[in-house]
Amino acid sequence: MNEIAARLSDWSQLVLAFVSRPAFIAQAAIICVLFAASWALGWWAEPRLEARAREIKGYPGVLRLIVVLLRRLRWIAFVLLLTAALVLVRSFEWPANDRVLSSVLLLALAWLVISVVSHLLRNRLLGRLVAVFGWIYVAAAILGITDDLAAVLDSLAFQFGNNRWSLLWGLKVIFVFGVLLWIAFSLGNVLDHQIQRSDELTPSLRILVGKMLRITLLVIGVLIGLSGLDIDLTVFAVFAGALGVGLGFGLQRVVSNFISGIVILLDRSIEPGDTISLADTFGWVKELRARFVSVVTRDGREYLIPNEDFITKEVINWSYTDELVRLDVKFRASYEADPHAVRALAIEAATGVPRVVDEPSPACWLASFGEYSLEFLLRFWIKDPQRGLASIQGTVLLAVWDKLKEAGVEVPYPRREIRVSGPIEVRGT
């Protein structure tokens, strides 16, 4: 701490001596005027130019880059005005020392470039961290205080066993691992996108290869970071033991779901696009993830079901080995109707429904003699259960109703007759 205080005292004395010079005051005044002018110019021009840029259609990438640049129009104007002022100062050779103008110009230009690059990152938090820490490092390099800043950060340290951990070392670890993990995730996303577009692999195999590729790239990135920073792996022995206990207790279900997801992908029991039923959930598989399976139902709800449930519970996969799904509907006809004609009418009605396949063909049987009607069972097949089962059953029943009505066949309903024997006495009030 004494060393830090001494360095801060030296820096403060140098700063005070420097800012009291007339050349500094003149350049500071120029910088303030140009900064205000650039902010006013940006405030006036930015909304107008952005409205014109929004008219660009069909080029989302170009539009995004233009909008990012327009959002920094103030800084662009500030850099251009500083450049012009620096040229004029050097032309008139006043003030003789233009270090303040040139330094501020470099700092503004560095912030402009870093902010544009960081804003192109999809992750906002990552973009802000890259912008702040990147500009701090560039600013230190421009001002020539990188060695002093590194010494101050390195002095903020503590001893842990035989290892010395400093703030400088921690920042290096964060930077190296951040860059490596970002590269690993980005490269993994690109390769996974290419794999998902391959027609030579099955859907489940694409997902499995993509997941294994991402994990491999992540492990390689971590190993490169550990070797590049010369980190002693024995330091993490205690943390590894704690992590093992955590996996055994707190993360047991997470690990179970992850392993279950690998098993599902390997045995290909469930694939994207399959129609499944699990407990009260009926829908089609949208996506297989490391921890859960995304199932979309007919009402538009998306259920995130843990992978473990597909291993331990009973699952109905309507399209596991065959796309064909058999459905049954029941209906009744009057005893006065000819059952042979009713069967033919029901088969004709089901055949005319668009979603019902022709092969296997629909079939109809007389199921039983009911209390007041003949009971029939109509059986048919479809290939698209993801479009709903109740809807096609209702459509087929309506088609049967129309055919029976057209043929004059009565669809009976319960009737009750009450017979009273003997006289009935009616009393009036």
C-alpha positions as CSV (number, residue, x, y, z in Angstrom):
1,M,0.0,0.0,0.0
2,N,2.9,2.3,0.7
3,E,4.2,1.7,-2.8
4,I,0.9,2.4,-4.3
5,A,0.5,5.7,-2.3
6,A,4.0,6.8,-3.4
7,R,3.2,6.1,-7.1
8,L,-0.1,8.0,-6.8
9,S,1.7,10.9,-5.2
10,D,4.3,11.0,-8.0
11,W,1.6,10.9,-10.6
12,S,-0.4,13.7,-9.0
13,Q,2.6,16.0,-8.9
14,L,3.4,15.3,-12.5
15,V,-0.2,15.9,-13.5
16,L,-0.4,19.2,-11.6
17,A,2.8,20.5,-13.1
18,F,1.6,19.5,-16.6
19,V,-1.9,21.0,-16.4
20,S,-0.6,24.4,-15.2
21,R,1.2,25.0,-18.5
22,P,-0.3,27.5,-21.0
23,A,0.0,25.0,-23.8
24,F,-2.1,22.5,-21.9
25,I,-4.8,25.1,-21.1
26,A,-5.0,26.1,-24.8
27,Q,-5.3,22.5,-26.0
28,A,-7.8,21.7,-23.3
29,A,-10.0,24.6,-24.4
30,I,-9.8,23.5,-28.1
31,I,-10.8,19.9,-27.1
32,C,-13.8,21.1,-25.0
33,V,-15.1,23.3,-27.9
34,L,-14.7,20.5,-30.4
35,F,-16.3,18.0,-28.1
36,A,-19.4,20.3,-27.6
37,A,-19.6,21.0,-31.4
38,S,-19.4,17.2,-32.2
39,W,-22.1,16.4,-29.7
40,A,-24.4,19.1,-31.1
41,L,-23.7,17.9,-34.7
42,G,-24.5,14.3,-33.7
43,W,-27.7,15.3,-31.8
44,W,-28.9,17.0,-34.9
45,A,-27.8,14.6,-37.7
46,E,-28.1,11.1,-36.0
47,P,-32.0,10.7,-36.0
48,R,-32.3,12.1,-39.5
49,L,-29.6,9.8,-41.0
50,E,-30.8,6.8,-39.1
51,A,-34.3,7.3,-40.4
52,R,-32.9,7.3,-44.0
53,A,-30.8,4.2,-43.2
54,R,-33.9,2.3,-41.9
55,E,-35.3,2.4,-45.5
56,I,-32.6,-0.1,-46.6
57,K,-34.4,-3.5,-47.1
58,G,-32.9,-6.9,-47.8
59,Y,-29.5,-6.3,-46.2
60,P,-29.8,-6.8,-42.4
61,G,-26.1,-7.1,-41.8
62,V,-25.3,-3.9,-43.7
63,L,-28.1,-2.1,-42.0
64,R,-26.9,-3.2,-38.5
65,L,-23.4,-2.0,-39.2
66,I,-24.7,1.4,-40.5
67,V,-26.9,1.9,-37.4
68,V,-24.0,1.0,-35.1
69,L,-21.9,3.7,-36.9
70,L,-24.7,6.2,-36.8
71,R,-25.1,5.7,-33.0
72,R,-21.5,6.8,-32.7
73,L,-21.8,9.7,-35.0
74,R,-20.8,12.1,-32.2
75,W,-17.5,10.2,-31.7
76,I,-16.9,10.1,-35.4
77,A,-17.4,13.9,-35.7
78,F,-15.2,14.4,-32.6
79,V,-12.3,12.3,-34.1
80,L,-12.6,14.2,-37.5
81,L,-12.6,17.6,-35.8
82,L,-9.6,16.7,-33.6
83,T,-7.7,15.5,-36.7
84,A,-8.4,18.8,-38.4
85,A,-7.4,20.8,-35.3
86,L,-4.2,18.8,-35.0
87,V,-3.3,19.5,-38.6
88,L,-3.9,23.2,-38.1
89,V,-1.9,23.3,-34.8
90,R,1.1,21.7,-36.5
91,S,0.8,24.0,-39.5
92,F,0.9,27.1,-37.4
93,E,3.3,25.4,-34.9
94,W,1.3,26.7,-32.0
95,P,1.4,25.5,-29.4
96,A,4.8,23.9,-29.9
97,N,3.9,20.8,-27.9
98,D,0.7,19.2,-29.2
99,R,0.9,16.1,-27.1
100,V,-2.4,16.7,-25.4
101,L,-4.3,17.0,-28.8
102,S,-2.6,13.9,-30.3
103,S,-3.2,11.8,-27.1
104,V,-6.9,12.7,-26.9
105,L,-7.2,12.0,-30.6
106,L,-5.7,8.5,-30.2
107,L,-7.9,7.9,-27.1
108,A,-11.0,8.9,-28.9
109,L,-10.2,6.9,-32.0
110,A,-9.4,3.9,-29.9
111,W,-12.7,4.2,-28.0
112,L,-14.6,4.6,-31.4
113,V,-13.0,1.4,-32.9
114,I,-13.4,-0.7,-29.7
115,S,-17.0,0.4,-29.1
116,V,-18.0,-0.4,-32.7
117,V,-16.3,-3.8,-32.6
118,S,-17.7,-4.7,-29.2
119,H,-21.2,-3.7,-30.2
120,L,-21.1,-6.2,-33.0
121,L,-21.0,-8.9,-30.4
122,R,-24.3,-10.5,-29.7
123,N,-23.8,-10.6,-25.9
124,R,-24.2,-7.1,-24.5
125,L,-22.4,-7.9,-21.2
126,L,-19.5,-9.3,-23.0
127,G,-19.4,-6.4,-25.4
128,R,-19.4,-3.9,-22.6
129,L,-16.6,-5.7,-20.8
130,V,-14.5,-5.9,-24.0
131,A,-15.1,-2.2,-24.6
132,V,-14.1,-1.0,-21.1
133,F,-11.1,-3.2,-20.4
134,G,-9.9,-2.9,-24.0
135,W,-10.0,0.9,-23.9
136,I,-8.3,1.0,-20.5
137,Y,-5.4,-1.1,-21.9
138,V,-5.1,1.0,-25.1
139,A,-5.3,4.2,-23.0
140,A,-2.5,3.0,-20.8
141,A,-0.4,2.1,-23.8
142,I,-1.0,5.5,-25.4
143,L,-0.2,7.4,-22.2
144,G,2.9,5.2,-21.7
145,I,1.9,4.0,-18.2
146,T,1.4,0.3,-18.9
147,D,4.5,-0.7,-16.8
148,D,3.5,1.4,-13.9
149,L,-0.1,0.2,-14.0
150,A,1.0,-3.4,-14.2
151,A,3.3,-2.9,-11.2
152,V,0.4,-1.4,-9.2
153,L,-2.0,-4.3,-10.1
154,D,0.8,-6.9,-9.4
155,S,1.4,-5.3,-5.9
156,L,-2.3,-6.0,-5.0
157,A,-1.7,-9.7,-4.2
158,F,-2.1,-12.3,-1.4
159,Q,-0.3,-15.5,-0.6
160,F,-2.2,-18.9,-0.8
161,G,0.1,-21.7,0.3
162,N,3.1,-21.6,-2.0
163,N,1.3,-19.6,-4.7
164,R,1.0,-15.8,-5.0
165,W,-2.2,-14.5,-6.5
166,S,-2.3,-10.9,-7.7
167,L,-4.9,-8.7,-9.3
168,L,-2.8,-8.6,-12.4
169,W,-2.7,-12.4,-12.6
170,G,-6.5,-12.6,-12.1
171,L,-7.1,-10.1,-14.9
172,K,-4.8,-12.1,-17.2
173,V,-6.7,-15.3,-16.4
174,I,-10.1,-13.6,-17.1
175,F,-8.8,-12.2,-20.4
176,V,-7.2,-15.4,-21.6
177,F,-10.0,-17.7,-20.7
178,G,-12.6,-15.2,-21.9
179,V,-11.0,-15.0,-25.3
180,L,-10.4,-18.7,-25.6
181,L,-14.0,-19.6,-24.5
182,W,-15.5,-17.1,-26.8
183,I,-13.5,-18.5,-29.7
184,A,-14.5,-22.1,-28.7
185,F,-18.2,-21.2,-28.5
186,S,-18.2,-19.2,-31.7
187,L,-16.3,-21.9,-33.6
188,G,-18.6,-24.5,-32.2
189,N,-21.7,-22.6,-33.3
190,V,-20.3,-22.2,-36.8
191,L,-19.4,-25.9,-37.1
192,D,-22.7,-27.0,-35.5
193,H,-24.6,-24.9,-38.0
194,Q,-22.8,-26.6,-40.9
195,I,-23.4,-30.1,-39.3
196,Q,-27.1,-29.4,-38.9
197,R,-27.4,-28.6,-42.6
198,S,-25.8,-32.0,-43.6
199,D,-28.3,-34.4,-45.2
200,E,-26.0,-37.4,-44.8
201,L,-26.5,-37.6,-41.1
202,T,-29.7,-38.4,-39.2
203,P,-31.2,-35.7,-37.0
204,S,-30.2,-37.3,-33.7
205,L,-26.7,-37.9,-35.0
206,R,-26.3,-34.3,-36.0
207,I,-27.3,-33.1,-32.6
208,L,-24.9,-35.7,-30.9
209,V,-22.0,-34.7,-33.2
210,G,-22.7,-31.0,-32.6
211,K,-22.7,-31.4,-28.8
212,M,-19.6,-33.5,-28.7
213,L,-17.8,-31.0,-30.9
214,R,-18.7,-28.1,-28.7
215,I,-17.6,-30.0,-25.6
216,T,-14.3,-30.9,-27.2
217,L,-13.6,-27.3,-28.3
218,L,-14.4,-26.1,-24.8
219,V,-12.0,-28.6,-23.2
220,I,-9.3,-27.7,-25.7
221,G,-9.8,-24.0,-24.9
222,V,-9.5,-24.6,-21.2
223,L,-6.4,-26.8,-21.6
224,I,-4.7,-24.1,-23.8
225,G,-5.5,-21.5,-21.2
226,L,-4.1,-23.5,-18.4
227,S,-0.9,-24.3,-20.3
228,G,-0.5,-20.7,-21.5
229,L,-0.8,-19.2,-18.0
230,D,1.5,-21.9,-16.4
231,I,-1.2,-22.6,-13.8
232,D,-0.2,-25.4,-11.4
233,L,-3.1,-27.9,-11.5
234,T,-2.4,-29.0,-7.9
235,V,-3.8,-25.7,-6.7
236,F,-7.2,-26.9,-7.8
237,A,-7.0,-30.2,-5.9
238,V,-9.2,-28.9,-3.1
239,F,-11.7,-27.3,-5.5
240,A,-11.8,-30.6,-7.5
241,G,-12.8,-32.4,-4.3
242,A,-15.5,-29.8,-3.5
243,L,-16.7,-30.0,-7.1
244,G,-17.0,-33.8,-6.8
245,V,-19.1,-33.5,-3.7
246,G,-21.2,-30.9,-5.4
247,L,-21.8,-33.1,-8.4
248,G,-22.7,-36.0,-6.0
249,F,-25.4,-34.0,-4.2
250,G,-26.3,-30.6,-5.6
251,L,-25.8,-31.3,-9.3
252,Q,-27.0,-34.9,-9.3
253,R,-30.1,-34.2,-11.4
254,V,-28.2,-32.0,-13.8
255,V,-25.6,-34.7,-14.5
256,S,-28.4,-37.3,-14.7
257,N,-30.2,-35.2,-17.3
258,F,-27.0,-34.6,-19.3
259,I,-26.2,-38.4,-19.4
260,S,-29.8,-39.2,-20.2
261,G,-29.6,-36.8,-23.2
262,I,-26.5,-38.6,-24.5
263,V,-28.3,-41.9,-24.1
264,I,-31.4,-40.6,-26.0
265,L,-29.1,-39.4,-28.9
266,L,-27.2,-42.7,-29.0
267,D,-30.2,-45.0,-29.1
268,R,-32.2,-42.6,-31.3
269,S,-35.4,-43.3,-29.4
270,I,-36.5,-39.7,-29.8
271,E,-35.6,-37.4,-32.7
272,P,-36.6,-33.9,-33.7
273,G,-40.0,-34.0,-35.5
274,D,-41.2,-37.1,-33.6
275,T,-44.7,-37.0,-32.2
276,I,-44.7,-38.2,-28.6
277,S,-47.0,-38.5,-25.6
278,L,-45.6,-38.2,-22.0
279,A,-48.0,-38.2,-19.2
280,D,-50.6,-35.5,-20.1
281,T,-48.3,-33.9,-22.7
282,F,-48.9,-34.6,-26.4
283,G,-46.9,-32.8,-29.1
284,W,-43.9,-33.1,-31.4
285,V,-40.2,-32.8,-30.5
286,K,-38.8,-29.4,-31.6
287,E,-35.3,-29.6,-30.2
288,L,-33.0,-31.9,-28.1
289,R,-30.8,-30.0,-25.6
290,A,-28.2,-31.1,-23.1
291,R,-30.6,-30.9,-20.2
292,F,-34.1,-31.1,-21.6
293,V,-36.3,-31.9,-24.7
294,S,-38.4,-29.1,-26.2
295,V,-41.9,-30.5,-27.0
296,V,-44.5,-28.2,-28.7
297,T,-48.2,-29.0,-28.2
298,R,-51.1,-28.2,-30.5
299,D,-52.1,-25.2,-28.5
300,G,-48.6,-23.6,-29.1
301,R,-47.2,-24.3,-25.7
302,E,-43.6,-25.4,-25.5
303,Y,-42.8,-27.8,-22.7
304,L,-39.2,-28.2,-21.6
305,I,-39.2,-31.8,-20.3
306,P,-36.0,-33.1,-18.5
307,N,-34.2,-35.8,-20.4
308,E,-34.4,-38.1,-17.4
309,D,-38.1,-38.4,-17.8
310,F,-37.7,-39.9,-21.2
311,I,-35.5,-42.6,-19.7
312,T,-37.4,-43.4,-16.5
313,K,-41.0,-42.9,-17.5
314,E,-43.3,-44.4,-20.1
315,V,-43.2,-42.5,-23.4
316,I,-45.3,-43.1,-26.5
317,N,-43.5,-42.2,-29.7
318,W,-46.1,-42.2,-32.4
319,S,-43.5,-42.0,-35.2
320,Y,-40.7,-44.2,-33.8
321,T,-40.6,-46.9,-36.5
322,D,-43.4,-45.8,-38.7
323,E,-45.2,-42.6,-39.5
324,L,-48.6,-44.3,-39.7
325,V,-50.9,-43.8,-36.7
326,R,-54.2,-45.8,-36.3
327,L,-57.2,-44.0,-34.8
328,D,-60.6,-45.3,-33.8
329,V,-64.0,-43.5,-33.6
330,K,-67.3,-44.9,-32.4
331,F,-70.8,-44.1,-33.6
332,R,-74.3,-45.5,-33.5
333,A,-77.0,-46.2,-35.9
334,S,-80.7,-47.1,-35.6
335,Y,-81.9,-50.7,-35.5
336,E,-84.0,-49.9,-38.5
337,A,-80.9,-49.3,-40.6
338,D,-79.0,-51.9,-42.7
339,P,-75.7,-52.5,-40.9
340,H,-74.0,-53.5,-44.1
341,A,-75.0,-50.2,-45.7
342,V,-73.9,-48.3,-42.6
343,R,-70.5,-49.9,-42.8
344,A,-70.1,-48.9,-46.4
345,L,-71.2,-45.4,-45.8
346,A,-68.8,-45.0,-42.9
347,I,-65.8,-46.3,-44.9
348,E,-66.7,-44.0,-47.8
349,A,-67.0,-41.0,-45.4
350,A,-63.5,-41.7,-43.9
351,T,-61.9,-42.2,-47.3
352,G,-63.0,-38.7,-48.4
353,V,-61.3,-36.9,-45.5
354,P,-57.9,-35.5,-46.8
355,R,-55.7,-36.5,-43.8
356,V,-56.9,-40.1,-43.9
357,V,-54.5,-42.3,-45.9
358,D,-55.7,-44.7,-48.6
359,E,-53.4,-47.5,-47.6
360,P,-54.1,-49.1,-45.1
361,S,-57.7,-48.4,-46.1
362,P,-60.3,-47.5,-43.5
363,A,-62.3,-50.3,-41.9
364,C,-65.6,-50.4,-40.1
365,W,-67.2,-53.1,-37.9
366,L,-70.3,-53.7,-36.0
367,A,-69.0,-53.6,-32.4
368,S,-72.1,-54.5,-30.4
369,F,-75.9,-54.5,-30.1
370,G,-76.6,-51.6,-27.8
371,E,-79.5,-50.9,-25.6
372,Y,-81.2,-48.7,-28.1
373,S,-78.8,-48.7,-31.2
374,L,-76.3,-50.5,-33.2
375,E,-72.8,-49.6,-32.2
376,F,-70.0,-49.4,-34.8
377,L,-66.3,-48.9,-34.7
378,L,-64.6,-47.0,-37.5
379,R,-60.8,-47.5,-37.8
380,F,-58.5,-45.4,-40.1
381,W,-54.9,-44.3,-40.4
382,I,-53.0,-41.0,-40.7
383,K,-49.4,-39.9,-41.3
384,D,-49.4,-36.6,-39.6
385,P,-50.2,-37.0,-35.9
386,Q,-48.4,-33.7,-35.1
387,R,-51.3,-31.9,-36.6
388,G,-53.6,-33.2,-33.9
389,L,-55.6,-36.3,-33.2
390,A,-58.8,-34.9,-31.8
391,S,-59.2,-32.7,-34.9
392,I,-59.1,-35.5,-37.4
393,Q,-61.4,-37.7,-35.3
394,G,-63.9,-34.9,-35.2
395,T,-63.6,-34.3,-38.9
396,V,-64.2,-38.0,-39.6
397,L,-67.3,-38.1,-37.3
398,L,-68.7,-35.1,-39.1
399,A,-68.2,-36.8,-42.5
400,V,-69.9,-39.9,-41.1
401,W,-72.8,-37.8,-39.9
402,D,-73.2,-36.2,-43.3
403,K,-73.2,-39.6,-45.1
404,L,-75.8,-41.1,-42.7
405,K,-78.1,-38.0,-43.0
406,E,-77.7,-38.1,-46.8
407,A,-78.7,-41.8,-46.8
408,G,-81.6,-41.3,-44.4
409,V,-80.0,-43.3,-41.6
410,E,-81.2,-42.2,-38.2
411,V,-78.6,-41.6,-35.4
412,P,-80.6,-42.6,-32.3
413,Y,-80.5,-41.1,-28.9
414,P,-81.8,-42.4,-25.5
415,R,-85.6,-42.4,-25.1
416,R,-87.6,-43.2,-22.0
417,E,-91.2,-44.2,-21.9
418,I,-93.2,-43.9,-18.6
419,R,-96.3,-46.1,-18.4
420,V,-98.9,-45.5,-15.6
421,S,-101.4,-48.1,-14.9
422,G,-104.7,-47.3,-13.1
423,P,-106.6,-44.0,-12.8
424,I,-104.8,-40.7,-12.1
425,E,-106.4,-38.2,-9.8
426,V,-105.9,-34.6,-10.8
427,R,-106.5,-31.9,-8.3
428,G,-106.7,-28.3,-9.1
429,T,-105.6,-25.5,-6.8
